[in-house]
Amino acid sequence: MSDYILGTHDAELARLQLQHALWRPAAQAAWRRAGLGPGQRVLELGAGPGLAALELARAVGPAGRVLGLELSPAYVAAGQAVAEREGLEQLELRRHDLRTDPLPAEGFDLLWCRWVAMFLPELEPLLDQLAPALRPGGTVLFHEYLHWDTFGLHPHGAAIRRFGQAAQRSFREAGGDPDVNRRLPALLAQRGFQIQELRPLPVLGQAGSMAAQWMGSFVAVYGEQLQRLGLWSAADAAQAAAEVSEAQRAAGSYWMGPTLLELRATK
Ligand SMILES: C[S@@+](CC[C@H](N)C(=O)[O-])C[C@H]1O[C@@H](n2cnc3c(N)ncnc32)[C@H](O)[C@@H]1O
């Protein structure tokens, strides 16, 4: 089953891999700031095919444990296959629906969640389970968006701008909140968490950069889904493609991504 709006097809898997490569340094810096180290127990929410979980598993080593919870059985199978191939017994991917299934209470040291809370129609039932899942003094670390409206291609990206609006609308119509990290810090504070870090993570890149490839591939891959949803048209897609080609020729053009927020809190 997958009623996850971005889908789990091969093109989306390839897009997630590019996305992870672009954001890997930011994730690794966040894990360092959170004190990730050998022997720790990490819970990942919405782990996808286990791209971050694999690196977390290497960081905690054989004495640690990483449990990645994920809705899509195809992603769980892909992640488990990598764990087995790499001989990482400390890594487990498990089928789990964050909307309904209870979080395992295993006294985790660190909970990691990236680009997942934005898809959840209700946050409160999940947030109420965070503290019980952690050891006393444990840490939660979110990389979720704060300001999707910064998504754009400058200076000539009218269709790309409309694409960003259509993407946000699709997330909201599916019950999510693209700017969910505006609310998460206060919701955690209400649950007794101490906010340790609020760090904006902007991304920007000229044609040919990894950032530009990531955003261009998002427009191409998710554009098809937006057309199926009636939020984007073939004419819009053609105009967006023309803007992307023009930006590749015009010096000084650049993409800016939706702005991410690193949120770290302890309980
Ligand atoms: C944009 S991907 C991010 C994947 C991964 N966190 C990463 O950083 O690469 C969002 C993931 O959240 C998962 N997801 C969405 N809703 C979920 C739910 N209710 N329960 C569990 N996972 C969910 C999707 O299946 C998808 O793998």
PDBQT file of the ligand as one rigid body, heavy atoms in Angstrom, charges set to zero:
ROOT
HETATM    1  C1  LIG A 301      10.490  12.594   1.134  1.00  0.00    +0.000 C 
HETATM    2  S1  LIG A 301      10.619  10.944   1.712  1.00  0.00    +0.000 S 
HETATM    3  C2  LIG A 301      11.980  11.104   2.848  1.00  0.00    +0.000 C 
HETATM    4  C3  LIG A 301      12.660   9.796   3.126  1.00  0.00    +0.000 C 
HETATM    5  C4  LIG A 301      13.779   9.855   4.155  1.00  0.00    +0.000 C 
HETATM    6  N1  LIG A 301      13.300  10.391   5.431  1.00  0.00    +0.000 N 
HETATM    7  C5  LIG A 301      14.974  10.645   3.660  1.00  0.00    +0.000 C 
HETATM    8  O1  LIG A 301      15.391  11.556   4.377  1.00  0.00    +0.000 OA
HETATM    9  O2  LIG A 301      15.488  10.332   2.587  1.00  0.00    +0.000 OA
HETATM   10  C6  LIG A 301       9.240  10.755   2.810  1.00  0.00    +0.000 C 
HETATM   11  C7  LIG A 301       9.111   9.353   3.355  1.00  0.00    +0.000 C 
HETATM   12  O3  LIG A 301       8.110   9.344   4.376  1.00  0.00    +0.000 OA
HETATM   13  C8  LIG A 301       7.387   8.149   4.240  1.00  0.00    +0.000 C 
HETATM   14  N2  LIG A 301       6.073   8.318   4.892  1.00  0.00    +0.000 N 
HETATM   15  C9  LIG A 301       5.085   9.170   4.514  1.00  0.00    +0.000 A 
HETATM   16  N3  LIG A 301       4.019   9.010   5.322  1.00  0.00    +0.000 NA
HETATM   17  C10 LIG A 301       4.346   8.044   6.237  1.00  0.00    +0.000 A 
HETATM   18  C11 LIG A 301       3.672   7.432   7.315  1.00  0.00    +0.000 A 
HETATM   19  N4  LIG A 301       2.400   7.747   7.618  1.00  0.00    +0.000 N 
HETATM   20  N5  LIG A 301       4.304   6.485   8.046  1.00  0.00    +0.000 NA
HETATM   21  C12 LIG A 301       5.586   6.127   7.733  1.00  0.00    +0.000 A 
HETATM   22  N6  LIG A 301       6.289   6.675   6.716  1.00  0.00    +0.000 NA
HETATM   23  C13 LIG A 301       5.675   7.621   5.965  1.00  0.00    +0.000 A 
HETATM   24  C14 LIG A 301       7.271   7.937   2.742  1.00  0.00    +0.000 C 
HETATM   25  O4  LIG A 301       6.902   6.620   2.388  1.00  0.00    +0.000 OA
HETATM   26  C15 LIG A 301       8.673   8.331   2.300  1.00  0.00    +0.000 C 
HETATM   27  O5  LIG A 301       9.544   7.235   2.307  1.00  0.00    +0.000 OA
ENDROOT
TORSDOF 0
